[in-house]
Amino acid sequence: MSTRQNPATVQQAPPHDDSWIAKLGPGLVTGAADDDPSGIATYSQAGAQFGYGLLWTLLFTYPLMVGIQLIAARIGRVSGHGLATNIRRHYPKWLLYGIVALLVVANTINIAADISAMADALKLIAGGNSHLYVVLFGVLSVLLQVFIPYRKYSHLLKWLTLALLTYVGTVFVVHVPWPAVLEHTVLPHIAWKQAYITTVVAVFGTTISPYLFFWQASQEVEEMRADPEGRPLKRALAQAGRNLRRIKIDTFMGMAFSNIVAFFIMLTTAVTLNAHGITDIQTSAQAATALRPIAGEFAFMLFAAGIVGTGLLAVPVLAGSAAYAMAGAFRWKGSLESKPAAAKEFYGIIAASTLAGVALGFTSIDPIKALFWSAVINGVISVPIMVVMMLMSGRPDIMGSLVASARLKAMGWLGTGVMLLAVVAMLVTMTG
């Protein structure tokens, strides 16, 4: 009797691409989305106001970002569920609903600020009506998320991260005194003044944001679902080694990319705007405009184009993280791989938060003040979310035998402590 098996009945495991580029995905996109137009405004203000004085913050926040984003990614991939679902299953409802509600509000305000910045930047480059661009960017973002399946959309987001390289390029068209830059980065000269401390808090709040936690955890769940063999790692330990290595590489490189780009944005504005006495920058488009007569047309075009490119990346992440959080909180089907008819509530949140952001662009609300309050909300809710994430990472009922190591816990709790101090400092400066 022949023992040959019919090839049609044998399931072949799909080959895994072990190249380093294949390991980049959720972590890279998450890190790049952190440098959104609102973040660009924060880094530009820091460079314009304090020159090289705050470059050290981006070196300091890197390990903190890596630690907390690794925790978020591991929770998603090991448990097979996003953060909101895990909070719903294991913590009080009041905590879940409070966090999710504040996250959606903060994300919507951030979307409004980012879309307005993109529109202003495109107007600088091509002329035209900024209100029309606001509508076009909002509608485009919704259509891409609703009608492009996750597998294709994730590749699009990965390629959009290249837009951030424009900020690396701007440094090479201006003169940079590298010895002074190195000195201020490695040996910071900290000024104990209110404006300085407030800006430090703003940088911390920009680099470590709640929407990034929800997004990366949910994207790891999407990656699992996209793999025919994918299962939650706590129930598929044979898959753990390869996937946890990928997550580590992806997160380390994604957060490095994020902070390197932020460093170059701050450096560009320091060597141009600050050096020429321009210290009050409120928006990313204003930074691009101020750069034009100092650094030249090419640097201006790179800076402005980067605002549009990173906005196209960040707005979907902001809207998507809000939708993942709502879907997890209310047991909705929530996946960018689902067809619109099968996940109406999930896509409805994406559309509503994006279009609400568009609508805010047509109101008399001051976008700078709105963004400030968005940063306040993000800062306040980041601490309880980080505490809950750290507690979840050590629970065997959530993580199985893959609970976080002592080293990872130390990194995560350090980041949580720093954010708590940053929030306290922010509240003190607001009431002082």
URVEN-V89545 format. One record per run of one state. SS is the DSSP state (A for helix, B for strand, O for the rest). FROM is the first residue (numbers start at 1). LEN is the number of residues. Records with the same first field share a line. If there is no record, write none. Layout:
SS->FROM-LEN / FROM-LEN
//
This chain:
O->1-6 / 10-11 / 24-2 / 35-2 / 55-1 / 80-3 / 91-2 / 127-3 / 148-2 / 172-6 / 187-7 / 208-2 / 227-6 / 236-1 / 273-1 / 277-7 / 296-1 / 331-9 / 343-1 / 361-6 / 394-2 / 400-6 / 432-1
A->7-3 / 21-3 / 26-9 / 37-18 / 56-24 / 83-8 / 93-34 / 130-18 / 150-22 / 178-9 / 194-14 / 210-17 / 233-3 / 237-36 / 274-3 / 284-12 / 297-34 / 340-3 / 344-17 / 367-27 / 396-4 / 406-26
//
